[in-house]
Amino acid sequence: MKVAIGGEDGLQVLREVLRTLPVAAALFDRDMRYLAHNEGWLPAHGEPAGRDLVGLMHYDVLPIRDEWREVHRRCLAGGTEDRGEDFFVRADGQREHLRWKVAPWRRPDGEIAGVIIYVERITEQVETQHRLAERESMISDLFDQSPVGLNLCSMEGLWIKSNPAFLDIIGYTQEEADGGLSYWQLTPRKYDADEMTQLEHLRTRRRYGPYEKEFIRKDGRLVPVRLNGFLVEREGKAYIWSLIEDLTTQRALEGRLEEERIKAIHASKLAMMGQMAASFAHEINNPLGIIDAFAFTLENAIAAHDAAHIDAAIAAIRDATARAGKIVHGLRKFARARDEVAQVQIATVVDDAMDLCRARIRTHGVQLEVAVETSASVRGHAIELSQVVVNLLNNAFDAVADAPSKWIRLSAVDRPDVVVILVEDSGSGVAADLDADVFRPFFTTKPVGAGTGLGLSISRSIVESHGGTLRLDRSVPHTRFLVELPR
Amino acid sequence: MTTPPPVIVYIDDEPLLCSVFQRILEGSGASVVTFTDPEHALAYVGSHPIAVVVCDYRMPMISGLDVLARVEASVPFILISGDIAIASLVARNPRVTHFLYKPFQPETLLALLGPYLPPSTAGG
């Protein structure tokens, strides 16, 4: 059965069709005058719904730009046009994103009577898309430009994504890195145990690091790096994101600083020995005097066949030579550049220091009491530690030079976790406001030429590099310096 | 009864130096007493006629200059030291008759002591 719709019925049907369309639509005559439109039409253009536009001119109702008017003209001439994404500038200047289609409609005789326009507002979708694209490009810029190496790998260590900074660190090309290179190929075996620890951290805390290790570069060179990373999940599978910092420059800088520090320690030690030169000279002059004087007597003793004195003179000469030799040996040992890290007996540290200081202190009525009540040893540089003790003894000697009662006490005792070396003297003490100053470089209360002002600052640096502390103990009325070293 | 000849007093905390100079100076005909303890030396010097005192500067307890301060001004005093730093200290002290740097040769000391040695051996 054929159903014909026309007249009032036809208009009603048209309105129903428009009302139920999932998109906004409007029907125009040849002059672009509204014949019909649905509720969605105005909102699709960013205008409130509710107005009846029938009989009004399209171009009077909405700010239609020339480009669209051209489209309308072409469609009135028989064309059909559409755009997947276009924009419409509202009267208030705001931009709406639209998808549209314009097609002519014809009378029964085939003549074009006007156009029908479908519009879908896609502003939100477009804006979301733009935001996503922007974020994507931001992240990819960050990934590409980051000076920190970034790498995504599977739990098995297979590399999935590496940024240019990381490729630079390891010296491989993008193709090589993406072509099945793995974390393990670039990790020296000596890190196996550390790697297991970091993997355990990943399992328990979902993060790892900061972890310092080396990678084997493509050229075989080892590059020091610091890693930090975290676990991510994608489609049910776990991956590791790692941030990799190249520590080459930092290590070189640290190396240079350490070198400078060692040089300063050595220079300070030599300066200190220079100040002690007079006492060393005295210690060597006496044996020399003995040797010369006994040699002088030998001439007569030989002529007189005085066998007893000849024996005595030879014994005295040999003894004096040995004494002078011991002093020279002690000086040579102390003057040596830095020794290797070793397990160092505190008793040895004190003995070596005493070898150098005895001459200086054994003069002009200074009572020196030495009490080593520890068999502890610490890990470190023996000569540097002796240098600290020599420095403290030297200061003590200078401090008591003009004191009415002259004594110096050097003791070493065990305390929980630490071994303590104490150097106390009967000097006038350190003025109350100089607590911090005495440890500052170039600070000295000694006369010009008598001190470099570096002794205590260098000593503190030495003690701290051994994980210990050097401080002035204010709990006693006299001067007491306290060195604490972890056992 | 004749008064004993004035003696040379030699003070050094080093026993071997005392014993060897005792022998050397006695070999030159002088009367010599040596001391390793300056206090004992001072007690002796205060109660005996002394030709000259030879004394080391750097000793435990008291210095050679401390000894000098306690010796009568008329007694000649030869100070010995290896310490260059005290040279200026000595230069300012008119009481020091001679200053001798360590190490020195026995001949040098003998030459300085010439005027205090018995004439029979002096210059010999």
Boltz contact constraints between the chains, C-beta under 6 A:
constraints:
  - contact:
      token1: [A, 278]
      token2: [B, 83]
      max_distance: 6.0
  - contact:
      token1: [A, 278]
      token2: [B, 85]
      max_distance: 6.0
  - contact:
      token1: [A, 281]
      token2: [B, 82]
      max_distance: 6.0
  - contact:
      token1: [A, 282]
      token2: [B, 58]
      max_distance: 6.0
  - contact:
      token1: [A, 282]
      token2: [B, 82]
      max_distance: 6.0
  - contact:
      token1: [A, 285]
      token2: [B, 82]
      max_distance: 6.0
  - contact:
      token1: [A, 285]
      token2: [B, 102]
      max_distance: 6.0
  - contact:
      token1: [A, 285]
      token2: [B, 103]
      max_distance: 6.0
  - contact:
      token1: [A, 286]
      token2: [B, 14]
      max_distance: 6.0
  - contact:
      token1: [A, 288]
      token2: [B, 103]
      max_distance: 6.0
  - contact:
      token1: [A, 289]
      token2: [B, 17]
      max_distance: 6.0
  - contact:
      token1: [A, 289]
      token2: [B, 102]
      max_distance: 6.0
  - contact:
      token1: [A, 289]
      token2: [B, 103]
      max_distance: 6.0
  - contact:
      token1: [A, 290]
      token2: [B, 16]
      max_distance: 6.0
  - contact:
      token1: [A, 290]
      token2: [B, 17]
      max_distance: 6.0
  - contact:
      token1: [A, 292]
      token2: [B, 105]
      max_distance: 6.0
  - contact:
      token1: [A, 293]
      token2: [B, 20]
      max_distance: 6.0
  - contact:
      token1: [A, 293]
      token2: [B, 106]
      max_distance: 6.0
  - contact:
      token1: [A, 294]
      token2: [B, 20]
      max_distance: 6.0
  - contact:
      token1: [A, 296]
      token2: [B, 106]
      max_distance: 6.0
  - contact:
      token1: [A, 297]
      token2: [B, 23]
      max_distance: 6.0
  - contact:
      token1: [A, 316]
      token2: [B, 16]
      max_distance: 6.0
  - contact:
      token1: [A, 362]
      token2: [B, 60]
      max_distance: 6.0
  - contact:
      token1: [A, 363]
      token2: [B, 58]
      max_distance: 6.0
  - contact:
      token1: [A, 364]
      token2: [B, 63]
      max_distance: 6.0
  - contact:
      token1: [A, 365]
      token2: [B, 61]
      max_distance: 6.0
